[in-house]
Structure formats: structure tokens, C-alpha cells
């Protein structure tokens, strides 16, 4: 049954997709392939999840801001949360049905390593965005250095990856 679902959901998604979005069915399959590649390279699911969480959160923010530009009235609604939930669901459910999430021996502190990493990456990325906004506000709306908006989240995610790597080895 899992194999059938693993084949049918991506096939439906590929047939129903009209154009590429930030998280489309092809991108979800790309995330699965990325997790598979990371596993093949020996990268722990905890670290992979940190980067996947950052990617999902940034994609959902990007899409929400794009929607606000198109329809400013959307800003007053709670659609941002819905967009974020859909973004995460489009990636996490295929990972679950593929058997990548939910393995009983792939846990840290009782939580699946990939899910824990995704949660950590989401939180870290959100903190990085807040920190970047704080720095810009402190500097009269200007960045301190070129590509600050990119460098700060990447730096935060890299630091979180190192910390979680050592925490996972000390358990």
C-alpha cells in the first residue's frame, strides 16, 4: 500500500501541476531526493532537517509576501499560518509515506530526527529573520554588509547544525 501511495501521489501532483511554484510536487520530490542524498552521503537526518526547516519556512514567507504584494488586503487575515501549514504538509507527508519519517530507531529525545531538525530549523530561521530586522532597525533601515539578509540565516542555520551535531553525539 505504501508503494502504491508513493507512486500515485507524486504522479497526481505532477499531472496536476500547472507551473512551478516554490513548493510544488516536483519540489517535494526534490526534498525527498535531497534527504536521500544526504543519507547516502552519511549526513544525519537531524542536520538535514535543520536545513529543510529553514527552506520550508523561508519558502512559506516568500509566498506569503508575494501574496501580500498582489492582494494587500490578505495581510489582515490569518492566511500566513495556513500557507505555512500547507508548505510543511506538502513536504512532510510524502516523507512520511516514503518511510523516511517515522522509523522507530531514527529518534532523538523521543522525536523523529528529521522532524526535530525541521522544527529546530524553522525556529532558528525565524530567529535569524528577527535578528536581521533588529540589525536593520538599529542601522536606520540599512544593512551592515551586502547580502546580510542571506548571510545571517545561513550563519544561524550553520551554527544550529554544529550545536545539534554535538548534542546528538553526546546522548
C-alpha positions, -999 to 999 in steps of 0.1 A, spaced: 0 0 0 29 24 8 45 18 -25 12 25 -43 8 58 -23 44 66 -30 38 63 -67 2 77 -70 6 109 -50 37 122 -69 21 112 -102 -11 131 -94 9 160 -83 30 160 -115 -1 158 -137 -20 185 -118 9 210 -116 4 239 -140 36 258 -133 65 256 -109 59 271 -75 83 274 -46 70 242 -31 53 222 -58 50 184 -61 83 183 -80 100 203 -52 85 179 -26 100 150 -45 132 170 -47 132 174 -9 128 136 -6 157 131 -31 177 156 -11 171 137 21 180 105 4 212 121 -10 221 134 25 216 99 39 237 84 12 265 109 20 262 100 57 247 133 69 225 128 99 187 134 95 189 159 124 212 182 104 193 176 71 161 186 89 176 219 102 182 230 66 149 216 54 131 235 81 148 267 71 140 261 35 103 254 42 100 285 65 117 308 40 96 295 11 63 300 31 74 335 40 84 342 4 50 331 -9 31 350 18 49 382 10 43 376 -27 6 372 -20 5 404 1 21 423 -29 -6 410 -52 -35 415 -27 -26 438 2 -59 430 20 -46 395 26 -21 409 52 -50 414 76 -60 377 75 -45 347 92 -36 331 58 1 332 66 -4 303 91 -24 283 66 3 289 39 30 277 63 10 246 72 4 237 36 41 242 27 52 219 55 25 193 47 34 192 11 69 181 21 64 162 54 35 139 42 55 125 12 85 119 35 62 100 59 46 79 32 81 72 18 91 57 51 117 84 58 99 99 87 87 77 115 114 50 117 114 38 153 153 38 155 157 72 140 148 93 170 164 118 193 148 125 227 118 105 215 111 126 184 120 116 148 153 132 140 141 147 107 110 162 123 131 175 152 155 191 128 127 206 107 113 222 139 147 234 150 155 248 116 122 266 115 127 282 149 163 291 141 154 307 107 126 327 124 151 340 150 175 349 122 149 369 104 140 387 137 177 394 143 182 407 108 152 430 112 166 442 145 200 450 130 184 469 101 162 489 125 192 497 146 210 510 115 182 532 102 168 506 79 201 498 62 221 466 62 255 465 77 270 445 49 260 432 14 238 401 14 232 404 52 196 391 47 211 359 33 242 356 54 225 358 88 200 330 83 227 308 67 250 315 96 223 308 122 214 275 104 251 265 103 256 272 140 225 253 148 237 224 127 270 223 146 253 225 180 228 198 172 255 176 157 274 177 190 243 173 211 233 142 191 267 127 197 266 133 235 233 115 242 
